[in-house]
Amino acid sequence: MSEIFDTSIAFAKAADAADTLAYLKDAFYFPQHNGKNAIYFCGNSLGLQPIKLQTAFEIELTTWREKAVGGYFGGTNPWLKYHEFLQPSLAKIVGASTSEITVMNSLTVNLHLLMLSFYQPTKERFKIIMESGAFPSDQYAVETLVKHFGLDPTTTIIEIAPNNGNKHLIEADILEAIANAGTALAMVIMGGIHYYTGQLYPMQTITKAAQQVGAVVGFDLAHVVGNVPVALHDWNVDFAVWCSYKYLNAGPGAVGGVFVHEKWATNTNTPRLGGWWGNDEATRFKMEKGFLPKPNASGWNISTTQVFNCIGLKTSLELFDEAGIENLRKKSISLTNYLAFLMQQLPNLSFEIITPSNPHQRGAQLSLYFKENAKAIHNKMIENGIIVDFREPGVIRLAPAPMYCSYLDVYQFYCILRDNF
Ligand SMILES: *Cc1c(COP(=O)(O)O)cnc(C)c1O
């Protein structure tokens, strides 16, 4: 995939022809606009539906219809272990061993549960570092966690904001905030990619620095998983949580994912809130006193696996296995660079790309800030069958997800802006 772009349609067509992942577009349903597939740049909000999903649902409906409770042990995918079927693919995507992965609940619920495991405030060590302008749900979660412990959010939470007129956090500022908090720092909890600016944070460096002052580190990977490969185990990240309905295409409200580092997961004394699904299956039904968690990330599961909420994820992960997250990332860097290149060839439109220009500091997202006319420009996109995300006060987020977006999609998007403004 060439990095020497031009503004011809021939370039877009040649790049698609050379793209070994291009065929995956046909594995998804697209919203329709005037009888044609819309151009979908909203996979960072809700991924598209895999075509095979309906069949996958029918398999479980059949099992339920024909075997009823027998479906837990029989059928095509015995439900007792359904969450475990998802571990191998997710482990590859986040750089973990299967025993460090589980799926359960949904993202914010898991964020609460994991923070309750890992945030153990004392009189001396209680501060939490997070990025300023974090996703609202994460802000609410951290605020209410702190209050739950009887602490004051204003003196407990340290929000790090870009300095000196920068649009992004620079590594040195993050490290300085960690060093300044020092032995008072209990936990760093950050998004891996900022949902609004699209900045990818240096997670490995943050983890190392925070652990050096004795804090634990968790990441919300909502905008990372299925987008940018990470190495959670090797980076020694303590825990991470994510949702599955963005780049992972698992469907609205699909089951959330959890990583717990082996060093904590194998220790059954690591604090947590328990339930029967996290208990050893051998003793689960002995009705004896005493919760015996599994010595792995599944030891955090609480309730019966939400099978119907996992089907979309299982189906979609088969496509990730086929494509390979590293191949997707390679295409993604090229496709997003191509989009950035074309956006710079629009002299009549006044906007600023607020996402870092370095491809190693972003995933498949560019956020465009329009000082004026943002709503009119967004409406023009809608009229032309382009689905993007609009955020006040005038930011349009474009996510050319490499799984189902083509170079021609990006080119057509450029043409609509070029020809209308
Ligand atoms: C999408 C997103 C969420 C959504 O959380 P749910 O509990 O799944 O509704 C939370 N945090 C971040 C950073 C997100 O990007």
The ligand as a Gaussian input file, in Angstrom:
#p B3LYP/6-31G(d) Opt

LIG

0 1
 C      -18.116000       4.059000      24.149000
 C      -17.479000       4.349000      25.449000
 C      -18.125000       4.020000      26.657000
 C      -19.508000       3.421000      26.674000
 O      -19.725000       2.680000      27.834000
 P      -20.951000       1.653000      27.964000
 O      -20.907000       1.256000      29.366000
 O      -20.692000       0.542000      26.981000
 O      -22.195000       2.385000      27.587000
 C      -17.463000       4.301000      27.847000
 N      -16.224000       4.851000      27.851000
 C      -15.574000       5.163000      26.696000
 C      -14.207000       5.757000      26.749000
 C      -16.200000       4.943000      25.468000
 O      -15.568000       5.280000      24.354000

